[in-house]
Amino acid sequence: MPPQSIRRLSEVLTPTMVAAYARGIDGNYEEASCGFIVPDDWPERSLAYAASPLTTI
């Protein structure tokens, strides 16, 4: 991964889904794996959100 891509991901404030694709035997691309990149403080932020009263719009 190019250094600028890693740097950009380090500035993301919310979880970012990433996925890897591989060409299947039929020639189409298929998702091979996926996951999330989250900020270092995400566990604390998600716990605070879960403990807060929910509001509706």
DSSP file (Angstrom, degrees, kcal/mol; ACC not computed):
  #  RESIDUE AA STRUCTURE BP1 BP2  ACC     N-H-->O    O-->H-N    N-H-->O    O-->H-N    TCO  KAPPA ALPHA  PHI   PSI    X-CA   Y-CA   Z-CA
    1    1 A M              0   0    0      0, 0.0     5,-0.1     0, 0.0     0, 0.0   0.000 360.0 360.0 360.0 132.7    0.0    0.0    0.0
    2    2 A P    >>  -     0   0    0      0, 0.0     4,-1.5     0, 0.0     3,-1.1  -0.310 360.0-118.6 -61.6 144.8    1.4    3.4   -0.9
    3    3 A P  H 3> S+     0   0    0      0, 0.0     4,-2.5     0, 0.0     5,-0.2   0.837 113.2  58.5 -54.3 -36.2    2.5    5.6    2.1
    4    4 A Q  H 3> S+     0   0    0      1,-0.2     4,-2.2     2,-0.2     5,-0.1   0.841 103.2  53.2 -65.7 -30.7    0.0    8.3    1.2
    5    5 A S  H <> S+     0   0    0     -3,-1.1     4,-2.2     2,-0.2    -1,-0.2   0.908 109.8  47.2 -68.4 -41.8   -2.8    5.7    1.5
    6    6 A I  H  X S+     0   0    0     -4,-1.5     4,-1.7     2,-0.2    -2,-0.2   0.916 111.9  50.9 -64.7 -42.3   -1.7    4.7    5.0
    7    7 A R  H  X S+     0   0    0     -4,-2.5     4,-0.6     1,-0.2    -2,-0.2   0.909 109.7  50.1 -61.3 -42.9   -1.4    8.3    6.0
    8    8 A R  H >< S+     0   0    0     -4,-2.2     3,-1.1     1,-0.2     4,-0.3   0.901 108.8  52.0 -63.7 -40.8   -4.9    9.1    4.7
    9    9 A L  H >< S+     0   0    0     -4,-2.2     3,-1.2     1,-0.3    -1,-0.2   0.833 102.1  60.2 -65.7 -30.7   -6.3    6.1    6.7
   10   10 A S  H 3< S+     0   0    0     -4,-1.7    -1,-0.3     1,-0.2    -2,-0.2   0.684 103.3  53.0 -69.8 -15.8   -4.7    7.4    9.9
   11   11 A E  T << S+     0   0    0     -3,-1.1    -1,-0.2    -4,-0.6     2,-0.2   0.443  80.5 116.7 -96.2  -2.3   -6.7   10.6    9.5
   12   12 A V    <   -     0   0    0     -3,-1.2     4,-0.1    -4,-0.3    -3,-0.0  -0.480  47.5-164.2 -71.8 134.7  -10.1    8.8    9.3
   13   13 A L        +     0   0    0     -2,-0.2    -1,-0.1     2,-0.1    -4,-0.0   0.578  69.8  42.8 -96.6 -12.1  -12.4    9.7   12.1
   14   14 A T  S    S-     0   0    0     24,-0.1    23,-0.1     1,-0.1    28,-0.0  -0.868 102.0 -74.8-129.5 162.5  -14.9    6.9   11.7
   15   15 A P        -     0   0    0      0, 0.0     2,-0.5     0, 0.0    23,-0.2  -0.275  45.1-155.0 -57.4 143.0  -14.7    3.2   10.9
   16   16 A T  E     -A   37   0A   0     21,-2.5    21,-2.6    -4,-0.1     2,-0.3  -0.986   8.2-137.0-124.9 124.0  -13.8    2.4    7.3
   17   17 A M  E     -A   36   0A   0     -2,-0.5     2,-0.3    19,-0.2    19,-0.2  -0.633  23.2-174.0 -80.8 135.1  -14.7   -0.8    5.6
   18   18 A V  E     -A   35   0A   0     17,-2.9    17,-2.3    -2,-0.3     2,-0.3  -0.935   1.4-174.5-125.4 151.6  -12.0   -2.4    3.5
   19   19 A A  E     -A   34   0A   0     -2,-0.3     2,-0.4    15,-0.2    15,-0.2  -0.991  16.9-144.0-145.9 151.6  -12.2   -5.5    1.3
   20   20 A A  E     -A   33   0A   0     13,-2.7    12,-3.2    -2,-0.3    13,-1.4  -0.946  18.8-159.1-115.3 138.9   -9.9   -7.6   -0.9
   21   21 A Y  E     -A   31   0A   0     -2,-0.4     2,-0.3    10,-0.3    10,-0.2  -0.888   6.3-168.9-119.5 148.6  -11.1   -9.1   -4.1
   22   22 A A  E     -A   30   0A   0      8,-2.6     8,-2.9    -2,-0.3     2,-0.4  -0.975  31.9-105.9-133.4 148.5   -9.9  -12.1   -6.1
   23   23 A R  E     -A   29   0A   0     -2,-0.3     6,-0.3     6,-0.2     5,-0.1  -0.614  38.7-140.8 -75.6 126.6  -10.7  -13.2   -9.6
   24   24 A G    >   -     0   0    0      4,-3.8     3,-1.9    -2,-0.4    -1,-0.1  -0.220  29.2 -96.2 -79.9 174.5  -12.9  -16.3   -9.5
   25   25 A I  T 3  S+     0   0    0      1,-0.3    -1,-0.1     2,-0.1    -2,-0.1   0.742 125.7  57.5 -65.8 -21.3  -12.7  -19.3  -11.8
   26   26 A D  T 3  S-     0   0    0      2,-0.2    -1,-0.3     1,-0.0     3,-0.1   0.450 120.5-108.6 -86.9   0.3  -15.5  -17.8  -13.9
   27   27 A G  S <  S+     0   0    0     -3,-1.9     2,-0.2     1,-0.4    -2,-0.1   0.269  82.9 118.2  93.0 -12.0  -13.4  -14.6  -14.4
   28   28 A N        -     0   0    0     -5,-0.1    -4,-3.8     1,-0.1    -1,-0.4  -0.558  69.6-109.4 -85.9 153.8  -15.6  -12.4  -12.2
   29   29 A Y  E     -A   23   0A   0     -6,-0.3     2,-0.3    -2,-0.2    -6,-0.2  -0.638  34.8-169.4 -83.6 140.9  -14.2  -10.8   -9.1
   30   30 A E  E     -A   22   0A   0     -8,-2.9    -8,-2.6    -2,-0.3     2,-0.4  -0.959  31.6-102.2-128.2 146.2  -15.4  -12.1   -5.7
   31   31 A E  E     +A   21   0A   0     -2,-0.3   -10,-0.3   -10,-0.2     3,-0.1  -0.541  35.7 179.8 -67.8 124.6  -14.9  -10.7   -2.2
   32   32 A A  E     -     0   0A   0    -12,-3.2     2,-0.3     1,-0.4   -11,-0.2   0.771  63.7 -15.0 -97.4 -32.5  -12.1  -12.7   -0.6
   33   33 A S  E     -A   20   0A   0    -13,-1.4   -13,-2.7     2,-0.0    -1,-0.4  -0.976  58.9-172.1-163.3 160.7  -12.0  -10.9    2.8
   34   34 A C  E     +A   19   0A   0     -2,-0.3     2,-0.3   -15,-0.2   -15,-0.2  -0.979  12.3 150.1-153.9 163.7  -13.2   -7.8    4.5
   35   35 A G  E     -A   18   0A   0    -17,-2.3   -17,-2.9    -2,-0.3     2,-0.4  -0.960  36.9 -93.6-174.4-175.3  -12.8   -5.9    7.7
   36   36 A F  E     -A   17   0A   0     -2,-0.3     2,-0.5   -19,-0.2   -19,-0.2  -0.944  13.6-150.6-122.7 142.0  -12.8   -2.4    9.3
   37   37 A I  E     -A   16   0A   0    -21,-2.6   -21,-2.5    -2,-0.4   -23,-0.0  -0.959  28.1-174.4-103.8 126.1  -10.1    0.0   10.1
   38   38 A V        -     0   0    0     -2,-0.5   -24,-0.1   -23,-0.2   -25,-0.1  -0.898  28.6 -99.9-124.0 151.7  -11.1    2.1   13.1
   39   39 A P    >   -     0   0    0      0, 0.0     3,-1.9     0, 0.0   -26,-0.1  -0.271  38.7-110.2 -62.8 155.9   -9.5    5.0   14.9
   40   40 A D  T 3  S+     0   0    0      1,-0.3     4,-0.2     2,-0.1    -2,-0.0   0.828 118.4  49.0 -57.6 -33.6   -7.5    4.3   18.1
   41   41 A D  T 3> S+     0   0    0      1,-0.2     4,-2.2     2,-0.1    -1,-0.3   0.309  79.2 107.5 -90.9  10.9  -10.1    5.9   20.3
   42   42 A W  H <> S+     0   0    0     -3,-1.9     4,-2.9     1,-0.2     5,-0.3   0.879  71.8  56.1 -60.7 -41.4  -13.0    4.0   18.7
   43   43 A P  H  > S+     0   0    0      0, 0.0     4,-2.0     0, 0.0    -1,-0.2   0.927 111.5  44.1 -57.7 -43.3  -13.7    1.7   21.6
   44   44 A E  H  > S+     0   0    0     -3,-0.2     4,-2.3    -4,-0.2    -2,-0.2   0.914 114.7  49.1 -66.4 -42.4  -14.2    4.6   24.0
   45   45 A R  H  X S+     0   0    0     -4,-2.2     4,-2.2     1,-0.2    -1,-0.2   0.899 111.4  48.6 -64.4 -40.5  -16.3    6.6   21.6
   46   46 A S  H  X S+     0   0    0     -4,-2.9     4,-2.4     2,-0.2    -1,-0.2   0.882 111.1  50.4 -69.8 -36.5  -18.6    3.6   20.8
   47   47 A L  H  X S+     0   0    0     -4,-2.0     4,-1.7    -5,-0.3    -2,-0.2   0.910 110.8  49.4 -65.1 -41.7  -19.0    2.9   24.6
   48   48 A A  H  X S+     0   0    0     -4,-2.3     4,-0.9     2,-0.2    -2,-0.2   0.905 112.0  48.5 -63.0 -41.1  -19.9    6.6   25.2
   49   49 A Y  H >< S+     0   0    0     -4,-2.2     3,-0.8     1,-0.2    -2,-0.2   0.922 110.0  51.5 -64.4 -43.7  -22.4    6.5   22.3
   50   50 A A  H 3< S+     0   0    0     -4,-2.4    -1,-0.2     1,-0.2    -2,-0.2   0.824 110.7  49.0 -63.5 -31.0  -24.0    3.3   23.6
   51   51 A A  H 3< S+     0   0    0     -4,-1.7    -1,-0.2    -5,-0.1    -2,-0.2   0.635  95.9  90.4 -83.9 -14.1  -24.4    4.8   27.0
   52   52 A S  S << S-     0   0    0     -4,-0.9     2,-0.2    -3,-0.8    -3,-0.0  -0.490  89.4 -98.3 -83.6 152.0  -26.0    8.0   25.7
   53   53 A P        -     0   0    0      0, 0.0     2,-0.2     0, 0.0    -1,-0.1  -0.459  42.2-118.6 -66.2 138.5  -29.8    8.4   25.2
   54   54 A L        -     0   0    0     -2,-0.2     2,-0.3    -4,-0.1    -4,-0.0  -0.541  28.2-159.0 -78.6 143.2  -30.8    7.9   21.7
   55   55 A T        -     0   0    0     -2,-0.2     2,-0.3     2,-0.0    -1,-0.0  -0.871   4.6-142.6-119.4 155.5  -32.4   10.7   19.8
   56   56 A T              0   0    0     -2,-0.3     0, 0.0     1,-0.1     0, 0.0  -0.826 360.0 360.0-114.7 157.7  -34.6   10.7   16.7
   57   57 A I              0   0    0     -2,-0.3    -1,-0.1     0, 0.0    -2,-0.0   0.399 360.0 360.0-101.0 360.0  -34.7   13.1   13.8
